[in-house]
């Protein structure tokens, strides 16, 4: 009974904006806690994903007005892959496979990750780190030499505590923080792309 009532309260507070139909928990779920927990976990993940989409800086497909009809982005790093996925989902700009086909080219001048020590504990051991993620990029047309967006540099930071007794857990936390910074970086790059002045057709 406790499990049943707890799950009813949890499901009832899933935000309506997540677009998830409210789950009705009938008597048939009371004797199958494993299935309910799995279904509840799935609902929680769906709710989180829906809220993340709702909270990002861009709307659904075709809503972000980018000034380029075609764009080429070289490379296949995790940052590039996520950026391309967001562009495909949030704009009408078509990604092409070569700079010769593109109206503009987004090139990265740097992408670095590092961490610096922020503080030590009384025993002289590291107590806190600052993670830094830096990316530099520019948008240009190599064919004409025109620069649409000069080199921009964005640096993001996250602070994380450290504990020698929790090495594996802290490594996992660090990985997740870098992943979060990467997603944040993608959104900041997209916002700067939207701010670029419209590209004028080249005179023939």
N, C-alpha and C positions, 0 to 999 in steps of 0.2 A: 504493500500500500504506500509506503514512504517513497519508493522509487517511482511509482505511478504518479503521485501527487507532485513530486519534484519535477518530473518530465513535463507535466501539464503546465506548471508555472514557467519553465524554461521556454517551451514552444510558444506560449502566449505572448512573450516579450520579443519575439523575432520581429524586427522592424518591418512595417508594411512596405516601406520604400524598397526593400530588397526584392520585391516582386515574387515572394514565395507564398504559396497557398498554405493557410494554417492547417497543421496536421491534427486530425482528430484521433485521440487515443482511446480506443474502446477496450472492453474487457479482454479481448483476445490478445492484447499486448501484455497483460499483467503477468502471464506465465512465461513470457519469452523476453527476458531482460536483455539477452545478447543482441537479438534482432533490433530491439528498440534503441539500444545504445548505438548500434551501427547506423541506424537510420537518423538518429539524432545528431550524430557526428557529421553525417552527410549534409543535413540541413544547416548545421553551423558553418560548414565550409562554404556552402552555396550562399548563405547570408553574408559571410565575410567577403566573398568574391564580388557579390552584387554591390555591396557598400563601397568596396574599393573602386569599382568602375564609376559609381555615382560620385565619388569624391575626387576623382582625378581631374586634371585640368582640361580634359577634352571630352567631347560628347560622343555620340555614336557615329558610325560610318558616314563619311561625307560632310561632317559638320565643321571641321577645322578648315579654315580658308588659307591654304598655303599659296604662295605666289608663283609656284612652279608647277607646270603640267607634268613634267617628267623629271626624275631625279635619280642620280646614281650615287650609291654609297659603297665604296670599296671595303673589303675585309669581311671577316666572319667571326669576329670576337663576340662574346656574350652581349656586350653593349650594342654592337651593330645589329645583332639578331633581334634584340628587344626593341631597338629603335625602329627597325624596318617593320616589325609586327605592329607597333603602335601607329606608324604612318599609314599602313595598309588599313587599319581599323578606324582611323580618325580623320582621314582626308581623302580627297579625290585625286591626289597626286599619284602618278603611276611610277613605280620603281622599275628601272630598266637595268639591263645586264652589262652595259658598257658606257663609258663616258661619251662616245660618239653619238649615242642615241639620246643623251640627256640634255635638257635645257639648263641644268645646273648640276654641280658635283659637290657633295658634302665630304670633305676630307678631314681626317683627324690628324692633328699635329703632335698630340701627346695623349697618353692615358697611363697614369701612374697611381699606385697604391702604396702607402707606407704608414708607419705608426711611430709616434714619439711618446716618450715617457712624460707623464704629467706629474706623478707624485710617488713617493716612497713611504713605506710604513716605518714604524719605530725600529724595526729590525734591519732596516736598510734594503728591504726587498721592494720590487715594483708593486705598487698598489693600484695604479690607474694609468691607462694608455689613452691616447687620442688617435683614432684612425682617420687617415686623410685619403681622399679620392679626388684626383685632379684630371680634368679632361680639357684639351684644347682642340678647336675645330674651326673651319672656315667654309664658306660656300662661294664657289666661283664657277665660271665657264671657261675651261681650259682652251676651248676652240677660239674664243675671242679675247681671252685674257681679262675679261671683266670680273670684278670681285663684287659679289652681291652682299656678302657679310664678311668683314675682316675677321682676323683670328680672334676668337673669343676663348677665354679661359674660365672655367668654373671649378671651384674647389668646395667639396663638401666634407664635413667632419662629424664624427660620432665619438663620444667618450665611453670607455668601457672599463670596468674594474677588473682586477686580476687577482687570482688566488692560486697558489701553488698546489693546493689540494684538489683543485677542480680544473686541471689542465684541459682535458677533453671537452668538458662543458664550455669552457671559455673559448676554445678554438671554434666550436660550433657557433657560439654567440658571435664571434668575430666574423665568421663566414656569412651569417644571416645579416649582420649590420652592413657588410659590404654589398650584399645583394639588395638591401633596402636603399643604399646610396645609389646603386646603379639605376634602380627604378626612378628615384628622385632625379637623377641626372638626365635620364631620357625625357622626363616631363619638362625640365628646364631648357633642354635643347629644343624641344618642340615649340615651346613658348617663344624662344628667340627666333626660330624660323618663321613663325606666324608674324612676328614684328617686322620682318624684312619687307622693304618696299616692293611693290609689284614689279615683276620683270617686264620690261618693255620689249616688244618684238624687234629683232635686229633688222636694220635696213638692208635690203638686198642690193 
